[in-house]
Amino acid sequence: MGRRSNYSAGLYKQFEEVMSRLSQLESAHKEDSTALKQLNHNLGVQAAEIRRLTDETTEQKNTIQVLQAENTALKKENQLLKDDNERMKRILNNNSNNSSLPPSSDKAKTATQAVDTRKNDEETEDVPGKPANKYNGRTRSGRKKGAQPGHDGTTATREAVEQKIRNGEFVHRLLHIGKRSGSYVTRYVLDLDIKVTATEVHIYADPDGKYRIPAAYRSQVTYGPNVRAMAACLYSEGVMSNDRICAFINSVSGDRLEMSEGTVYSICRQFSVLCKEEENAITADLLNSHVLCTDATHMTQDGMRAYIRNISSPHSVIYRATETKGLEALRTIKELTGFTGIFEHDHETALYHFGTGHAECNVHLERYLQKNTEETGNNWSRDLAMFLKGMNHARKVQMAAGSCGFDVKELSRYESRYDQILETGEAQHQRTKGRIARQEERKLLNRVKRYKENHLLFLHNFEVPYSDNMSERDLRKCKNRQKMSGGFRSMKGMGMYCSIMSVIETVKRRGLNIYHSISKLFEGRSVIA
């Protein structure tokens, strides 16, 4: 009994302990359950926040994509505007010194359009523009205006007049002023006595009774070689229109002649045929030359663009009309295809298919170098332009001294300096700003490197000129003709003009009298040997 009583008491005690522990666990479970509910609530709140943030992030991503697209478009538009702004600045800064524009296009620039030229990559100064035709780009010599000491004057002198009277070159007349007694002083008055002469031509029948009338006398009334020469001279050298030529000739005849515009045109057309026959002698002289200069200028032909190209030497010049400046058009010019010497030109790469040597015009290059200096502020291009001018001066000194060329040591020194300037140019090019300016400078550097021998050929061969200014001067006559007439109606008319100017300019080059040479042509005599 005692053992059972103890066992039951112990068991009951254990049961109480278990129940006590169970009560504690239930209490703890309630607390954990409450905390779990709070956590679940918090988790729901966080999930809602995450969903909200996710939606907001998605919206922001969409906004960012839209903004990125807008930014890309704005960057592209900004670049286009920058390029266009740079291009417009280049156009505004163009003048006759740094481009191929004529001096008549130069205009005064405002203060805001003044060109900034950096000195030593730090300092800046304003370079003002110039009014049209106010002054040219040549450096002032400091000498007084007019003839220089040692220059042979052209003023008519009493001795020269009296000598020509004795030679029969002048008709001698006397005019007395005052009483014809005692001493007197002599003065001479030179004048032209223009009279209209009507030559009656009798053409007799041959034994068969037929009148074989020469072509020159087919018309009942025609004009002689002097009137024809005057009309042709006014058309070519005088750059006058047909109606003004008529008015002038009729006026100097005392209005006795009644020449029409159609007659003037017929005379000029006949003269062009005569000039065409003289072209073979001009071509032969050009093909026998060692160096030829060539250039082309655009003309207006029936509202379309066409070109006149000239090929020039110190003794001859010929003009050719072409519809384009391309290689196929150049191959139609026999003075190009048949020449085996050196061509001097303005970096026309198509011309490298002709001749055996090529020299680049350095005056043309100087314009590009000056423009590069103005646009980039880099001084390598300015140094190269000055160096080229210095080499040309040194060559002139050598030629004046009778030298035929530089020695090998001097040539090597010049070429080394040329290369050093280009190395400096490469270094300065790395910091050039502006896409267009950078591209143009890159092209310029590539050109002066690749065509180094062509730009320096004037140093190695003194027969090669420093520039092709000879050709550019020859083409100014063509531009004057276009200013007067506005252009040509057909390629045939342009070809007629080219034939006439080829003879006129060659005659002038050889020191022949223009008027008398034209008269000889109308008389059927050749003037160019």
C-alpha positions in Angstrom: 0.0 0.0 0.0 2.7 2.4 0.9 4.5 1.8 -2.4 1.4 2.3 -4.5 0.6 5.5 -2.7 4.2 6.8 -3.4 4.0 5.8 -7.0 0.7 7.6 -7.6 1.9 10.7 -5.9 5.0 10.8 -8.0 3.0 10.2 -11.2 0.6 12.9 -10.3 3.5 15.3 -9.6 5.0 14.5 -13.0 1.6 15.1 -14.6 1.3 18.5 -12.9 4.8 19.4 -14.2 3.8 18.4 -17.7 0.7 20.4 -17.5 2.6 23.4 -16.2 5.1 23.1 -19.1 2.2 22.7 -21.5 0.6 25.8 -20.1 3.9 27.7 -20.6 4.2 26.4 -24.2 0.6 27.4 -25.0 1.3 30.9 -23.6 4.5 31.1 -25.6 2.6 29.8 -28.7 0.0 32.5 -28.3 2.8 35.1 -28.2 4.5 33.6 -31.2 1.2 33.4 -33.1 0.5 37.1 -32.4 4.0 37.9 -33.6 3.5 35.8 -36.7 0.3 37.5 -37.5 2.1 40.9 -37.1 4.9 39.6 -39.4 2.3 38.4 -42.0 0.7 41.8 -41.8 4.0 43.5 -42.2 4.8 41.2 -45.1 1.6 42.1 -46.9 2.4 45.7 -46.4 5.9 45.2 -47.8 4.5 43.2 -50.8 2.1 46.0 -51.6 5.0 48.5 -51.3 7.1 46.3 -53.6 4.4 46.1 -56.1 4.0 49.9 -56.0 7.8 50.4 -56.4 7.8 47.8 -59.2 5.1 49.7 -61.1 6.9 53.0 -60.4 10.2 51.5 -61.6 8.6 50.2 -64.7 7.1 53.6 -65.4 10.5 55.3 -64.8 12.2 52.8 -67.1 9.7 53.7 -69.8 10.3 57.4 -69.1 14.1 56.9 -69.3 13.7 55.1 -72.6 11.7 58.0 -74.0 14.2 60.5 -72.6 17.1 58.5 -74.1 15.4 58.5 -77.5 14.8 62.2 -77.2 18.4 62.7 -76.1 19.7 60.8 -79.0 17.6 62.8 -81.4 18.6 66.0 -79.8 22.3 65.0 -79.9 21.9 64.2 -83.6 20.1 67.5 -84.3 22.7 69.4 -82.2 25.5 67.9 -84.2 23.8 68.8 -87.4 23.3 72.4 -86.2 27.0 72.5 -85.1 28.1 71.2 -88.5 25.8 73.7 -90.3 27.0 76.5 -88.1 30.6 75.6 -88.8 29.9 75.3 -92.5 28.2 78.8 -92.5 31.2 80.3 -90.7 33.5 78.8 -93.4 31.3 80.4 -96.1 31.2 83.8 -94.4 35.0 83.7 -93.9 35.7 82.9 -97.6 37.4 85.7 -99.5 39.8 86.1 -102.5 42.8 85.4 -100.2 41.8 82.0 -98.8 39.6 80.6 -101.5 39.0 80.7 -105.3 36.4 83.6 -105.0 37.2 86.7 -107.1 38.2 89.9 -105.3 34.9 91.5 -106.4 33.1 89.2 -103.9 35.1 90.5 -100.9 32.9 92.4 -98.5 33.5 94.3 -95.3 32.8 92.1 -92.2 31.1 93.3 -89.0 32.9 93.1 -85.7 31.1 89.9 -84.8 32.2 88.3 -88.1 35.9 89.2 -87.7 38.2 86.2 -87.9 40.2 85.2 -84.8 43.7 84.1 -85.5 45.4 82.5 -82.5 49.0 83.3 -81.8 51.0 80.6 -80.1 47.7 78.8 -79.4 46.9 81.3 -76.7 46.5 84.9 -77.8 43.9 86.1 -80.2 43.5 89.1 -82.5 40.7 90.3 -84.8 41.4 90.4 -88.5 38.9 92.8 -90.1 37.3 92.2 -93.5 37.8 94.4 -96.5 35.4 96.2 -98.8 35.1 94.9 -102.3 38.0 95.8 -104.5 39.4 98.3 -101.9 42.9 96.7 -102.0 44.4 93.4 -103.1 46.2 90.8 -101.2 49.7 91.7 -102.4 52.3 92.8 -99.8 53.1 96.5 -100.1 56.6 97.1 -101.4 57.0 100.6 -99.9 58.0 102.1 -103.2 56.4 105.3 -104.6 53.5 105.0 -107.1 54.2 105.2 -110.8 57.2 104.2 -112.9 60.3 103.1 -111.0 63.9 104.3 -111.6 65.3 102.6 -114.7 61.9 102.0 -116.3 61.7 102.9 -120.0 58.9 105.4 -120.4 56.3 105.2 -123.2 55.5 108.9 -123.4 55.8 110.2 -127.0 58.8 112.4 -127.5 59.6 115.0 -130.1 62.6 113.1 -131.3 60.6 109.9 -131.8 57.9 111.7 -133.7 60.5 113.4 -136.0 62.2 110.1 -136.6 58.9 108.4 -137.7 58.2 111.4 -140.0 61.6 110.8 -141.7 60.8 107.1 -141.9 57.5 107.8 -143.6 55.5 106.3 -140.7 53.7 109.5 -140.0 52.0 111.8 -142.5 53.5 115.2 -142.0 51.4 118.4 -142.0 52.1 121.9 -140.9 49.9 124.3 -138.9 51.0 127.9 -138.4 49.9 129.9 -135.4 50.7 133.6 -135.4 52.6 135.7 -138.0 54.9 133.6 -140.1 58.0 135.6 -139.4 60.9 135.4 -137.0 61.6 132.4 -134.7 59.0 129.8 -133.6 58.7 126.8 -131.3 57.5 123.5 -132.5 54.8 121.2 -131.1 53.4 118.0 -132.5 49.8 116.8 -132.5 49.3 113.1 -133.2 45.9 112.1 -134.5 44.1 109.5 -136.7 42.5 110.5 -140.0 39.7 108.1 -140.5 38.1 108.1 -144.0 35.6 105.8 -145.7 37.1 104.3 -148.8 34.9 102.7 -151.4 37.0 100.4 -153.7 35.3 99.6 -156.9 36.2 96.1 -158.0 36.0 95.2 -161.7 35.7 91.5 -162.4 36.1 90.6 -166.1 34.7 87.6 -167.9 37.0 84.8 -168.8 37.5 83.6 -172.5 34.4 81.5 -172.1 32.3 84.5 -171.1 31.9 83.5 -167.5 32.4 85.7 -164.5 34.4 83.8 -161.9 33.7 85.9 -158.8 35.9 85.2 -155.8 34.1 84.2 -152.6 35.2 87.5 -151.0 33.1 89.5 -153.5 29.9 87.4 -153.7 27.9 90.2 -152.1 27.2 93.4 -154.0 28.7 95.4 -151.2 31.2 94.0 -148.6 33.6 95.3 -146.0 37.4 95.4 -146.4 40.0 93.9 -144.1 40.5 97.1 -142.0 36.8 97.3 -141.0 36.7 93.6 -140.4 39.8 93.8 -138.3 38.3 96.6 -136.2 35.1 94.7 -135.6 37.0 91.5 -134.7 39.4 93.4 -132.4 36.6 95.1 -130.6 34.8 91.7 -130.1 37.8 89.9 -128.8 40.2 92.4 -127.2 37.7 95.1 -126.6 35.1 92.7 -125.1 32.2 94.6 -126.7 28.8 93.4 -127.7 27.7 93.3 -131.4 25.4 96.3 -131.1 28.1 98.5 -129.4 30.6 97.4 -132.1 28.1 98.6 -134.8 27.5 101.9 -133.0 31.3 102.5 -132.6 32.3 101.8 -136.2 29.4 103.7 -137.6 30.2 106.6 -135.4 33.9 106.8 -136.2 33.0 106.7 -139.9 30.9 109.9 -139.4 27.8 107.8 -139.7 28.6 107.1 -143.3 28.7 103.4 -142.7 25.5 101.5 -141.8 26.9 98.3 -140.5 24.4 95.9 -138.8 24.7 93.5 -135.9 24.2 90.6 -138.3 27.2 91.8 -140.3 29.4 92.0 -137.2 28.4 88.4 -136.3 29.2 87.2 -139.8 32.6 88.9 -139.6 33.4 87.4 -136.2 32.3 84.0 -137.5 34.5 84.3 -140.5 37.4 85.4 -138.3 36.9 82.3 -136.1 37.3 80.1 -139.2 40.5 81.9 -140.0 41.7 81.5 -136.5 40.9 77.8 -136.6 43.4 77.4 -139.4 46.1 79.0 -137.2 45.5 76.6 -134.3 47.7 73.9 -135.7 50.8 76.2 -135.4 49.8 77.1 -131.8 49.3 73.5 -130.9 52.7 72.5 -132.4 54.4 75.2 -130.4 52.7 74.0 -127.2 53.5 70.3 -127.7 57.2 71.2 -128.2 57.3 73.0 -124.8 58.8 71.5 -121.7 56.3 73.0 -119.2 52.7 74.0 -119.8 50.2 75.6 -117.4 46.6 74.7 -117.6 43.4 75.7 -115.8 39.6 75.8 -116.4 36.8 78.1 -115.5 33.1 77.5 -115.7 30.9 79.4 -118.2 27.2 79.6 -118.8 26.0 77.9 -122.0 22.3 78.2 -122.6 21.6 78.3 -118.9 23.8 75.3 -118.2 27.3 75.0 -116.8 30.1 74.5 -119.3 33.9 75.1 -119.1 36.7 76.8 -121.0 40.1 75.3 -120.5 43.3 77.0 -121.5 46.8 75.5 -122.1 49.5 78.2 -121.8 53.2 78.7 -122.4 55.2 81.9 -122.4 54.8 82.1 -126.3 51.4 80.5 -127.0 48.0 79.9 -125.5 45.0 77.9 -126.7 41.4 77.7 -125.4 39.2 74.7 -125.5 35.4 74.5 -124.7 34.1 71.4 -122.9 30.8 70.5 -121.3 32.5 69.0 -118.2 35.9 68.9 -116.4 35.9 65.1 -116.3 38.5 62.8 -117.7 36.5 61.9 -120.8 36.2 65.5 -121.7 39.9 66.1 -121.2 40.8 63.2 -123.5 39.2 65.2 -126.4 41.8 67.9 -126.0 44.8 67.0 -128.2 47.1 69.5 -126.4 46.7 67.3 -123.3 46.8 63.9 -124.9 49.8 64.7 -127.1 52.0 66.5 -124.5 55.0 64.7 -123.1 56.3 67.3 -120.7 55.3 68.8 -117.3 51.9 70.2 -116.5 51.4 72.9 -113.9 47.8 73.0 -112.5 45.6 73.6 -109.5 45.5 70.0 -108.1 43.2 68.6 -110.8 43.9 64.9 -110.2 42.3 64.0 -113.6 45.2 65.8 -115.3 47.7 63.2 -113.8 46.6 61.0 -116.7 48.5 63.2 -119.1 52.0 64.4 -119.6 55.1 62.9 -117.9 55.4 65.2 -114.9 53.1 67.4 -112.8 53.7 70.5 -110.6 51.1 71.7 -108.2 50.3 75.4 -108.0 51.6 76.7 -104.7 49.7 80.0 -104.8 46.5 77.9 -105.0 47.9 75.9 -102.0 48.6 79.1 -100.1 44.9 79.9 -100.0 44.0 76.6 -98.5 46.8 77.0 -95.9 45.6 80.5 -94.9 42.0 79.3 -94.6 43.2 76.4 -92.4 45.1 78.8 -90.1 42.0 81.1 -89.8 39.7 78.2 -89.0 41.8 76.0 -86.7 44.2 78.5 -85.2 47.0 76.0 -85.9 50.2 77.8 -87.1 51.7 74.9 -89.0 49.8 75.9 -92.2 50.9 79.5 -91.8 54.5 78.4 -91.4 54.3 76.2 -94.5 52.9 79.1 -96.5 55.7 81.4 -95.4 58.3 78.6 -96.1 57.0 78.1 -99.6 57.2 81.8 -100.3 60.7 81.9 -98.9 61.8 79.1 -101.1 60.4 80.9 -104.1 62.3 84.0 -103.2 65.5 82.0 -102.8 64.9 80.5 -106.2 64.5 83.9 -107.8 67.8 85.0 -106.3 69.5 81.9 -107.8 67.9 82.6 -111.2 69.0 86.2 -111.1 72.5 85.1 -110.4 72.4 82.8 -113.4 72.2 79.6 -111.5 70.4 76.6 -113.0 69.4 75.0 -109.7 70.1 74.4 -106.0 72.8 72.0 -104.9 71.9 68.7 -103.4 72.7 69.9 -99.8 70.3 72.9 -100.1 67.6 70.8 -101.6 67.9 68.3 -98.7 67.7 71.1 -96.2 64.6 72.5 -97.8 62.9 69.1 -97.9 63.8 68.3 -94.3 62.2 71.6 -93.1 59.1 70.8 -95.2 58.8 67.4 -93.4 59.3 69.1 -90.0 56.4 71.5 -90.6 54.2 68.6 -91.5 55.2 66.7 -88.3 54.2 69.8 -86.3 50.9 69.8 -88.3 50.1 66.3 -87.3 50.7 67.1 -83.6 48.6 70.3 -83.8 45.8 68.4 -85.7 45.2 66.3 -82.6 43.6 69.2 -80.8 41.7 70.8 -83.7 38.1 71.4 -82.8 35.1 71.4 -85.1 34.3 68.3 -87.2 34.4 70.1 -90.6 37.6 72.0 -89.8 39.2 68.8 -88.6 38.2 66.9 -91.7 39.4 69.7 -94.0 42.7 69.9 -92.1 43.1 66.2 -92.4 42.6 66.4 -96.2 45.1 69.2 -96.4 47.8 67.4 -94.5 47.3 64.3 -96.6 47.6 66.4 -99.8 50.8 68.2 -98.9 52.3 64.8 -97.8 51.2 62.8 -100.8 52.0 65.5 -103.4 55.2 66.8 -101.8 57.3 66.2 -104.9 54.8 68.0 -107.0 54.7 71.1 -104.7 58.5 71.2 -104.5 59.2 70.5 -108.2 59.9 74.2 -108.8 63.0 73.9 -106.6 64.4 70.9 -108.6 63.5 72.3 -112.0 63.8 76.1 -112.6 61.7 75.8 -115.8 58.7 74.9 -113.6 56.9 78.1 -112.4 56.0 78.5 -108.7 52.3 78.8 -109.7 50.0 78.6 -112.7 49.0 82.2 -112.5 49.7 82.4 -116.2 46.7 80.3 -116.9 44.5 82.2 -114.4 45.4 85.5 -116.1 44.5 84.0 -119.4 41.1 82.9 -118.2 40.1 86.4 -116.9 39.3 87.4 -120.5 36.7 84.7 -120.6 35.1 85.9 -117.3 35.0 89.4 -118.7 33.2 88.1 -121.8 30.6 86.3 -119.6 30.0 89.5 -117.5 29.4 91.4 -120.7 27.2 88.9 -122.6 25.9 86.7 -119.7 27.1 83.5 -121.4 26.9 81.7 -124.7 23.9 80.3 -126.5 25.6 77.1 -127.7 28.8 75.1 -127.5 29.5 76.1 -131.1 29.5 79.8 -130.2 31.8 79.0 -127.2 34.1 77.1 -129.5 34.1 80.1 -131.9 35.1 82.4 -129.1 37.9 80.0 -128.0 39.4 79.9 -131.5 39.4 83.7 -131.7 41.0 84.2 -128.2 43.6 81.5 -128.9 45.0 83.6 -131.8 44.5 87.0 -130.1 46.3 86.0 -126.9 49.1 84.2 -128.8 49.6 87.3 -130.9 49.9 89.4 -127.8 52.3 87.0 -126.2 54.6 87.3 -129.2 54.6 91.0 -129.2 52.8 91.3 -132.5 50.3 94.1 -133.4 46.8 92.8 -132.8 45.0 95.0 -135.3 47.5 94.4 -138.1 47.6 90.6 -137.4 43.8 90.4 -137.7 44.0 92.4 -141.0 46.5 89.9 -142.3 44.3 87.0 -141.5 41.4 88.7 -143.4 43.8 89.2 -146.3 44.5 85.5 -146.3 48.0 85.7 -144.8 49.1 83.6 -141.8 50.4 85.4 -138.7 51.5 82.5 -136.4 54.5 80.6 -137.7 
